[in-house]
Amino acid sequence: MEPIRSFAPDGLSVQEMSPLTLAYVGDSVYELLVRTHIVGAGNCPVKKLHGRGVSFSNCAFQSRALHSVLEPLLTETEADICRRGRNAHVGHVPKNAEVAAYHGATALECLFGYLYLTGQRERILDFFRAIADFAEETEKHD
């Protein structure tokens, strides 16, 4: 997958884009991976699919996955992107989310947006596989 350079405004590189812009893109990338993974696990009613998706997409899980699974695997650049995402001024936090978890989820989404916009498809898939494995292990222990 070739990097998508044309989306960076005014000649900005992807690294110069706002972390919230990267998270905006990353949220969509992550959500598509979650839905693809869930549908691949077997056909079932949409309500059940939605419930499974929520378990992957809630702030607490995304934050735990970033901290427990991905952080040890990150390059220096990726860790910097996550720090920028975690420290971004988000404006509001949903009432059902802890502030730290919301910032962790934003960091994860920022990372996925950065990887997508820089054309790092295999890295995205490797990270998502690790998250899916983590979700499976977490489910076994709950």
BELLIN-V284909 format. One record per pair of residues at least 12 apart in sequence whose C-alpha atoms are under 10 Angstrom apart, sorted by the first residue. I is the first residue (numbers start at 1). J is the second residue. If there is no record, write none. Layout:
{{I	J} {I	J}}
//
This chain:
{{1	116} {1	117} {1	118} {1	119} {1	120} {1	121} {1	122} {2	116} {2	117} {2	118} {2	119} {2	120} {2	121} {3	115} {3	116} {3	117} {3	118} {3	119} {3	120} {3	121} {4	116} {4	117} {4	118} {4	119} {5	117} {5	118} {5	119} {6	117} {7	117} {8	117} {13	117} {13	118} {14	113} {14	114} {14	115} {14	117} {14	118} {15	77} {15	80} {15	81} {15	114} {15	117} {15	118} {17	114} {18	84} {18	85} {18	88} {18	110} {19	81} {19	82} {19	83} {19	84} {19	85} {19	86} {19	87} {19	88} {19	89} {19	90} {19	106} {19	107} {19	109} {19	110} {19	111} {19	113} {19	114} {20	84} {20	85} {20	86} {20	88} {20	89} {20	90} {20	106} {20	107} {20	109} {20	110} {20	113} {21	85} {21	109} {21	110} {21	113} {21	114} {22	81} {22	85} {22	106} {22	107} {22	108} {22	109} {22	110} {22	111} {22	112} {22	113} {22	114} {22	115} {22	116} {22	117} {23	82} {23	85} {23	88} {23	105} {23	106} {23	107} {23	108} {23	109} {23	110} {23	111} {23	112} {23	113} {23	114} {24	106} {24	109} {24	110} {24	112} {24	113} {25	109} {25	110} {25	111} {25	112} {25	113} {25	114} {25	116} {25	117} {26	106} {26	107} {26	108} {26	109} {26	110} {26	111} {26	112} {26	113} {26	114} {26	115} {26	116} {26	117} {27	57} {27	105} {27	106} {27	108} {27	109} {27	110} {27	111} {27	112} {27	113} {28	109} {28	112} {28	113} {29	109} {29	112} {29	113} {29	115} {29	116} {29	124} {30	56} {30	57} {30	108} {30	109} {30	111} {30	112} {30	113} {30	116} {30	124} {30	125} {30	128} {31	53} {31	54} {31	56} {31	57} {31	109} {33	124} {33	125} {33	128} {33	129} {33	132} {34	52} {34	53} {34	54} {34	55} {34	56} {34	57} {34	128} {34	131} {34	132} {35	49} {35	50} {35	52} {35	53} {35	56} {36	53} {37	53} {37	128} {37	129} {37	132} {38	50} {38	52} {38	53} {38	56} {38	132} {39	52} {39	53} {55	135} {55	139} {56	131} {56	132} {56	135} {57	105} {58	96} {58	97} {58	101} {58	102} {58	105} {59	94} {59	96} {59	97} {59	98} {59	99} {59	100} {59	101} {59	102} {59	103} {59	104} {59	105} {59	106} {59	108} {60	97} {60	98} {60	99} {60	100} {60	101} {60	102} {60	103} {60	104} {60	105} {61	101} {61	102} {61	104} {61	105} {61	131} {61	134} {61	135} {61	138} {62	101} {62	102} {62	103} {62	104} {62	105} {62	106} {62	107} {62	108} {62	109} {62	131} {62	135} {63	86} {63	100} {63	101} {63	102} {63	103} {63	104} {63	105} {63	106} {63	107} {63	108} {63	109} {64	101} {64	104} {64	105} {64	108} {64	131} {64	134} {65	104} {65	105} {65	108} {65	127} {65	128} {65	130} {65	131} {65	132} {65	134} {65	135} {66	82} {66	104} {66	105} {66	107} {66	108} {66	109} {66	111} {66	127} {66	131} {67	104} {67	108} {68	131} {68	134} {69	127} {69	130} {69	131} {69	133} {69	134} {70	108} {70	126} {70	127} {70	128} {70	130} {70	131} {71	108} {73	127} {74	111} {74	127} {77	111} {78	110} {78	111} {78	112} {78	114} {78	115} {79	107} {79	111} {80	107} {80	111} {81	107} {81	108} {81	110} {81	111} {81	112} {81	113} {81	114} {81	115} {82	103} {82	104} {82	105} {82	106} {82	107} {82	108} {82	109} {82	110} {82	111} {82	112} {82	114} {83	103} {83	104} {83	106} {83	107} {83	108} {83	110} {83	111} {84	106} {84	107} {84	110} {84	111} {85	103} {85	104} {85	105} {85	106} {85	107} {85	108} {85	109} {85	110} {85	111} {86	100} {86	101} {86	102} {86	103} {86	104} {86	105} {86	106} {86	107} {86	108} {86	109} {86	110} {87	103} {87	104} {87	106} {87	107} {88	103} {88	106} {88	107} {88	110} {89	103} {90	102} {90	103} {90	106} {111	124} {112	124} {112	125} {112	127} {112	128}}
//
